[in-house]
């Protein structure tokens, strides 16, 4: 994926009515474009939007709407979570919706909604079809009703609770930390070029504390899939090498093609009355053994270590997962989210990364504006 930097210089004929500072939302309906300003710009733009409209948001933090009930496209300036610079953040708030109160950034109640290039901590899917989330940072993805044809493309998702109610969902070139409820063999999903840190998640911390989240049923292609398995009652050798038995016993009829599997190197540690984790150099260098023999639905899969795949670091994952990973998929590109068509935190439309607007007009009443944008190709 190439990036092109363009620098545009514009001479605005008059400064009358120009809001040079603050948040901006632009509503495009047909050939008509209407600007809105301030923290409620998104709210006002959505209120005036009709089906098929496109709402484009600048960088900054916007208040959110009660729910999305119209077929609209929402495009932000990018979802970078490093320092918030040039990021479009749709704020979360505690609201009552459907009889229950919940933290919410976006509730999607309409079909064919597209959301791109935003950081939205809490996203809910409510019985909708053909939702497309791309270039987004989502902390919690929920589904309260069955949803069909959802596409997660080039997104970061910390915790996915939506898969259990999904039908024909697709995840591609995305990062998922963990799926916190499972699907079944009747509603398998499709995964391509994803990095799933806790693809299999089982921790038995002590006799009374167990966390278990089984991997999703699906067709996996060119992915990097992590196993987070720990049992305090077993020796390290046992839980390093039991992967084959787990996979065969609980995950047919899933299919696996050209994936790489690794062990997630964080071990449980008790802190007061809570369980936390700490990085284990020993586990990070372990490579699981006993991978299955190839069959019609299992082709070209490999195992590796965390150190090789992640450059030893979890933080800053989108910078540190290198494109020179020593494993390739069936298309000749690297496995994981940087393979295939690639991964970017930036939306597909030109993204403003620098702007300079003179504070005063010149002698001819003109205002100089310089805008620098970044374009994905």
N, C-alpha and C positions, 0 to 999 in steps of 0.2 A: 504494500500500500504506500503510495507516494504522497508527499505533502508539498504543496506549493504555497509560497508566501507572496502575497500581492500587496503592494502599497498603492492606495488610491488617494488622490488629492482632489478635493472638490471645492469650488467657490460657490457658496450659498448666497443668493441674490439679496436676501434680507434676513435679519435676525428676528423679525417679528414672529412671536409665538413659538420660537425654538426653545425646547427644553434641553439644554446641553448637559445637564447633570441628572443623575438619578437613574432609577429603573425604568425600563421601557418594554412594553408589549405592543406588538404590531398585529393587527387582525387583517387578514387578507381574505376577501370574499369576492371571487371573480376577479375583475380588474380594479376593484376598490380596496385601498389600504388605509387603515385607520390606526393612528398611534394612541397609546395610553401610557400614563406615567405614574410612578410611585409604587409603594408596596402592594397596593391593590390593583395594579395594572392588569395582572393575569385575571383577577376576579371580574373586572369590568369588561375586558376583552371577551372572556368566555360568555358573560351575560348577553353580549350583543351578537355572539356568533350564531350562525346557522349551520345546518348540516353540511359537511364538506369544507368548512372553513379551516384555515391554517393560522395558528397563533404562534408567533415567533417571539421568544423571550431573550432579553439581554442577559449578561452576567449579573449576578446579585441574588438577593433573597426575596422571594415573592410569597405573599399570603396565598392560601389555596382556596379552592371552591368546595362546596359541600360534596358534590359528586359530579362525574362526567356522564351526562345523560344524552349528549349529542355526538354524532359521528364527526369528530374533529381530529386534526393533527396538531400536536404541540411540539415545537422544536426549540430547544434551549441552546445555550452557548457552549455547553460541555459539562462533564460530570466530575472533573478532577477533584479528588478529595485530599490532595497534598496540603495545600494551604488556603484553599478557597479562591485563589486568584482565577479570574475569568470563568468562574463556575456559576451555573444556574442552579440555584437551590430552591426547591419548592418546600416551604416550611411544613412541619407537621403540627397538628393541634389536636387536642382532646375533644372529640365531639360525640354527640349521640346520633347514631345512625342505625336504623332498623331495629330500634328497641334496646340497643346496647351501646355503651360508651367505649371508645377506642382511640388510640393514637392513629392519626390518619394524615397522609400527605396527598394521596390521590385514590379516590374510589371510582372504579370504572364500571359504569352501569349501561354502557352503550356498545353496540357491535362496531367493528372496523375502526377502532380508535388506534392512533399511532402516536407514540411518545418517544422523543429522541433527544439525547444530549442534556439530560437533567439529572440532578441528584435529588432523589425523593426517598426518604427513609422508610416510609410505610406505604405500600401499594396493595390495593385490594381488587380482586377480580370477582365480579358478582354475576355469574350466569351469562357470560358474554362469549362472543365468537370473534375470531380473527383479530385479536389484540396483538399489536406489534410493539415491543419495547426494544429500543436499540440505543447503544452508546449511553446507557443509563447506569447510575450507581443506586442500588436498591438494598437497603439493609434488611428489610423483611418483606417478602412477597407472599401474600395470602390469597386464598380463594375460598369464599363462603358458599359458592354454588358451582356446579359443573361448568367448566369453560372449555371451548372447542377451538382448535387451530391456533392456539397462542404461540407466538414466536418470540424467543429471547435471543437477541442478536448483538454481540459485542457489548455485553453488559457485565457488571459486577453485581452478584447477588450474595449477600452474606448468608441468609437463612431462607430457604425456600420451603414454605408450607403449602404451596399451591398444587403440587404434582398429584396429590391423592385425588383431586377432583378434575384432573385434566383429561382431555380427549384429543389425541393427535397433536400433542405439544412438541415443539422443536426448539432445541437449544444449540446454538452454534457460535463458535469463537467467543465463548463466555467463561467467566470465572464464577464458580459456585463453591462456597465453603462447605455447606452441608444441606441435605434434604431432611427436613425434620418430621416428615411423615411420608409413607411410601405409597406407591401405586400398586397395581396388580398386573398380572400377565394379560388381562383384558384391556388395559389402557396404557400400553407401553409407549414410551416417548422415544424421540430420536435425538441423539447427541452426536455432534461432529465438531472436532477441533475445540473441545472444552478442556478446562483445567478444573477438576473437581477434587478439592482437598480431602474432604471426608466422604468419599464415595461409599466406603463401608465404614461404619462407625459403631464401635462396641467398646465400652469401658466398664470393667468391673473393678471399682476402686477398693472396695472392701466387702465384707460379707453382707452389708445392707445397702450399698450404693452401686447401682448399675445404670448405665446409660446405653441404650441400644437403638440404632436407627438403621434399618436395612437399606442397602443400595437400591436405587430405582430399577424397575424392569425397563428395558429399552434396547435399542439398536445403537451400539457405540462404534464410532469410526474416527480414528486419528486423534483420540483423546489422551489426556494424562489423568490417571485415576488413582487416588490415594486411599490407603487403608489405615484407619486409625483404630487399632485394636490393642487392648490391654486387659490382662486378667491377673490380678495380684496373686492368685493362687497357682499360676503357672510359671514355669521357668522361661527365661527369655527365648531359649531355643524353640520352645513349643509355640509361643505366640508369634515368633518371626516366621515360622514355616507352616502355618496351618491354613494359608490362604486358599490353596487348591480345594480342600474339603469344604470350606465355607461357600465358595463360589458354586461348586457343583450341587450343593445341597439346597440352596435357597434361591437360585437365580435363573434357572431355565424357565422359559424358552428365550431368554435374552440372547443377543448376538453381538460378537466382538470382532472388530477388524482393525488391525494395525494400531492398537493402543499400547501405552506404556503404563505400568503399574508401579507404585512405590509405597513405602511405609511412612506415614506422617510421624515425625520424630518428636512429639510432645508427650510427656508422661504426666500422669495425675500426681498432684501434690496437695496435701491438706493444709489450708491456711485458716486457723481458727476452726469455725464450724463449716467452712466452705471448701470445695475442691477447686483448685486452680491447676494450671499446667506449667511445666518448665521444659525448655529445650534439652534434648538428649543427644549429645554428639555420638554416643554409641548407636542409638537407633538411626540417626541421620545417615550413617554409613552402611546400614544393613540393606541387603537386597533379598527380597522374598524368593523362596525357592519352590520347586514343585509345581511350576506352571503347567496348565493342562496341555494335553496333546492336541494337535490341530484337527478340527473336524470341519464339516460343511459350514457351520456358523461361527467358527473360531479360527481366524486366520491372521498370521503375522504379528501376534501380540508379544510383548517383551516386558521384562522387569528392569528396574533401575533403582538407584538410591536417591534420597532427597538431595544430597550434596551435588550430584551430577545435574539433576533437573532444575533445582531452585537456586543454585549458586549460594547455598547454605542459609539464605535469608527468606523469611516469610514477609516481613514488612516491606512495603514498596514493591509489591509483587509485579506490577505492570511495567516497572523499569528493570527488574532483576531477573525475570524469566527470560533468558537470552534466546535470541533467534538462532544461535548456533548449537542448539540442543542436538546431541549426536544420535537422534532417531528421526526417521522420516516416515510420513504416511504413504498411502498408495498414490498420492498425487505428486510426490517428490518434494513437498514442502515439509517443514518440521511438524511434529505432532504438537498438540496443545493449541492455545488460543492465538498464537502468532502464525500458525500455518494456514493453509487454505487461502481464503480471501483476506486473512489478517484481522487485526484487532486495533481499535482506536477508541480513546475516550471522547473524541471530538465528533460532533454531528457531521452529516454529509454536506450541509450547506456551508458557505463561507462563514468563518468564525472570527469575530473581532478579537484581536489579541493586543492591540494598542491603538489609542486614539488621541488626537490632539486637536482641540477646538479653541480658537482664539476667543478671548473674553470680550473683545471689542471689535466693532466693524471698522473697516478702513475708511478713507476719505470718500470712497464711492458707495459707502453703505453696504459693502460686501463682507462676509464672514468667511475666513479661511478655515477649512476643515481637512484634517489629514487622518485617514483611517488605514490601519494595517490589518489584513485578514489572513487567516490560514485556511487552506482548502485541502480536503482529502480527495485523492483521485483513485 
